[in-house]
Amino acid sequence: MSAALKDYWLLWRMALSTRHPRASMIVLGLTTIGTVLVGALAQMKEGDLVLTAGLALRVALGGALGGWMLYFVPGAVKLNSPFTARLVPRMRRRLIGLTMLVWLTAVGAATLMSLDTRLAPALVFLGTGTWLAAYGLGQSGHRVGAWVQFAAWMLIVFNKSLPPGLIDQVKGGTGLVVATLLMLAFCAFSLQAMYMDGGERHYAAREAQKLQMERLSTDGQFRERKQTNLGASIYARVLRRDCEARDVGKLLGHLLGSTNHWLGRAISLAVVVGLVTIAVFGFRLFGSAETNDMITALGWLFALPLLLMPLFGSELRNVRLKDTAAEQALIRLVPPMPAGAPDFNRRLSGTLLRIALAEWSILAGAVLCLGLITGASAANLFMQACICCLSLPLVAANLRDHARRSGLLGWRLLCGFALSLGISFGLAVAAQRAIGLPVTAGAALVSIAIAIALVVRGFRRADTAPYAFPAGRLA
């Protein structure tokens, strides 16, 4: 084996192990499961063994290459630190060469797999190459990568709104050549941004890279973020007002951090709703009739992923309570704080419940506002309101014995939420058969009842639990 191949093999293993020590096993395992499931479904639906084998082969190759690519790129970017870029011979050059080789393999495989399908091979070639370059650029901490990925998804969703004949021109001839040259230029720019050659710019970009890498980990997702100037000024006024009022409940809410205050979430969602309003208004003016009809019929579906945010919010509050144990020991000495464990635990539970309900109300309001903006019908808006109620049991996720338990709930929270959904829809189906109540309305009512029961149980537990602060001291 030549020296170059040895270097490539070593860097490949190092990049994968940097992200996860068993990255290859994870990729192969998930790919195998996906291949078996897709193959079984295709065989049951079509009954054609040759078609099933071809589809399973495409899933296997695409899953393996895609999975390895998604693991390799962040690890390779992490290896190219300002120190190693200057001090380790050939490392930066080998990383660039290995990334190009992986990129060519992935793009070539995706193009070959698109043959004899409804997808145009030229569009698959351009789309895969551009998206992979944007993904690598985003993992390097560059904002252009995230914007290009977002633009790519928008092109896929609203491709019928493009000028007539533009896609046909890109599929072949001069248009394909020009598009390929633009894609290669963007890839070259991405490689230079991903693998800098040391210097001050590299040190400055490294901070953005570290933040991007942290967001892919569990701990990094719940870490305190830097606030904008507007958010910091608003939060400072609220904190000053609450300190002057000496309200115990409101002061406990500030222990979660400035960026986790309910005002920050409200400002973020207001910005999102404003941007969506501008985008929908633009599509109404300049989009085609088909695009506008699709926005009216399905636009509200894009808002439903917001309902998963209570899962993230409850875990974030648990982690923040664990990370602020030092401050909690001091906050117990504040004169307004109750001295007894039951009184303090009830105050803390009430504060966490109010924060969770405020977050849920803001998210539900954002979902309904986006539904109104996109022109959803009254029946769709009612269904959205019922779906919003399905996540209400999550407001009780923080009502627990914080002295003995701290940190993430993890699978327990997911399994509990799944069990709540199963009970809600099971009883709703029974109610529909018995009295004709709509399934979504019945599931919403059951979820509200489950939420009330969990909240009552949480407050009863607070009366018998030891003093909550510092959180996790008895774990």
Helices and strands as residue ranges (DSSP letters): H 3-19, H 23-46, H 49-79, H 82-87, H 91-113, H 121-139, H 143-157, G 159-161, H 166-170, H 173-194, H 200-214, H 218-221, H 229-245, H 248-253, G 254-256, H 262-286, H 289-298, G 299-308, H 309-323, H 325-331, H 341-373, H 378-389, G 392-396, H 411-435, H 439-464
